[in-house]
Amino acid sequence: MTTVLDPTSETAPATRERARRPESLAGLTVGLLDISKPRGNVFLDRVSERLTGLGATVNRYAKPAFSKPAPVDLRHEIATTCDAVIEALAD
Amino acid sequence: MSSDLPPPPLPDGLVAVVKRVCPTCELVAPVLSDLHERAGLTVITQDDPHFPAEADWVHHDDDLAISWHHGIEVVPTLLRVVEGSEYRRTVGWSRSEWEQFTGLAGLGEGLPGWRPGCGSLSVDPAHAEELAVRFSASGLSSRRVETASLEDEWEAMWDRGWSDGLPVVPPVEARVLRLLEGTTRDPSEIVAAVPPALVDCSVEKVAVNAVLAGCAPEHLPVVIAAVEAACTDEFNMHGVLATTMSVGPVLVVNGPVAGRIGMNSGINALGQGNRANSTIGRALQLVVRNVGGGRPGGVDRATFGSPAKVGFCFAEDEAGSPWTSLAESRGWRADQSTVTVFAGESPRIFADEKSRSPESLTRHLAQALQATVSPRMMLGMDAMLVLSPDHMARYADAGWSRDRFMDELSAELLCDADELLAGVRGVAAGLPPAAAGRKVPKFRPGGLLVAHAGGPAGLFSAIVGGWANGPRGSDAVTREITP
């Protein structure tokens, strides 16, 4: 962790703003990232069904290993092809 | 993080601040014990906690808080403290001074009468910056932003939008304090209201952005003067930013400061490779981006932009020029350091390898300058001409002064309006019919800035096209660079 001095006019919050939340999922592409813990796929299968029912297109992704951050190309692919992403964190 | 705690108090009476690795402190160790016995001396040791003795009158200044807060620069320092306040001090070892200071005779029998001290650990370059950050509560008022533990600090600068697209140096407090050493101005002093948001920008904010840009402390006064110059109504940084034309602030540094901070006025002066040239112009642009909020696609609407908008700054080669400098032509003295800011494009090259007379070269230059922005655009835009040493030699050999050159060039730049009327030769753009039959100058008086720079070989000069001039556009502005 590094502490730096803000070079800006400080009129925006110091914490990074979260991406804007969509009003509706209809017509959007939603990525489902399976972190590859056991049975995460079962949970995401059901989430996928529900999202499809709401009119979303679902793309499925999986991390190679739950213990490591998603590889940069996977994050890039999700960021450039999806409007929203849901990551299954739990066992 | 800065501490808001009050400075640690000194014990009353005689106090000596020492460190074991100082030979003078080692030498006077017996005197310290003697003074404790006879006068109740307290010792503050900076390194070895048991120097000169393992005793309750020896205190370890392990975080150097006492030394830093009480301005100890030399060890040993002997202090007389009365009711928590320092009354007097003496530094180094001098028997006569210590005897007078303590009122005790016979100190340090057998020791040399005098030895200089050593530097205090609290001013050791290895610690001084860190201590200043830790203890000074540093007087810097910028918001502290913590990057996350898994965040790469270089990526974090980019993610927060603070970069022009190239890597920036993370502005940690120690670096900002170090940069501020380059100026005598107070960090809180307001330099200018920076467009487009017209936010008051302090010396400190300039320094934070100068750190981002990669500046060294000695560059800071130039950056401050450039910010002052760019944020004037005359220069109109807002307009320079907002225009669809691809101009940005072009900085020309004149006077003694250029050599002092190692600026390049020679080979590749308008290019990369010199830290001052590369970072000073960039620092100004980062101030506009970060403090003023001027970003491409936001208020910056340039159709193309140009590589020069990352930062364009060079020094005039005054020593190699037979002429008065650009700054002198604008009313400044040769012994003053100045920065001139001009709204300009990237430089383009004018080649003339044949002219052997100043008249021929001047005529040819006029033809090239006539095409600046558009050959049909007259008077509305300024330009900067950077003459190379090889071209300047034509004028030096013929004994032409700057004034002679400007007069002759202006005459060559007086064009027949009939050639430039709208519709002539099938081009819709041009002068209005009312101009028919007249002579029209390309540039308004003072609208062509001429400087001398570049490497010693090459029969080229550089033309920097400008932007709309006058009250609705931008006028070049020169400011003095002060410490």
Interface residues (C-beta under 8 A of the other chain):
Chain A: M1 T2 T3 V4 L5 D6 P7 T8 S9 E10 T11 A14 R16 P69
Chain B: M1 L140 S142 R143 R144 V145 E146 T147 A148 S149 L150 E151 E153 A156 M157 D159 R160 W162 P170 P171 V172 E173 V176 A197 V199 E204 K205 V208 N209 L212 L286 N290 V291 G292 G293
